[in-house]
Amino acid sequence: MTDALRQLRWYAVLAVTLFGIVPMVMVSLLVAQEKTPQTVGLLLIGGIPLVLAAIVYAAIGMTGDDPEVASRRLRLSMALVAVADVLVLGGNALIRAASN
């Protein structure tokens, strides 16, 4: 039998990195270079704290001793990343569509 928590730890790290940190940096660069409307920067005010909270929960879940609590925290971190992506990337798409 495989250890499901070990796989979940890998997926949480990948989710936070690929779907959390990278999109926030990319949208921040778009706003800084003025290649997207400046109002998209307001979405980063909500998205960046969600990704930071996801990083904290992922770190706590990685070091947790109890497998059930650790898996709950890792899943919460991935959910926070998903919410941040919907907020920032979806909001970016809507604002860009409305401004064109």
PyMOL commands that set and color helices and strands:
alter all, ss='L'
color gray80, all
select helices_A, chain A and resi 4-32+40-63+67-99
alter helices_A, ss='H'
color red, helices_A
deselect
rebuild
show_as cartoon
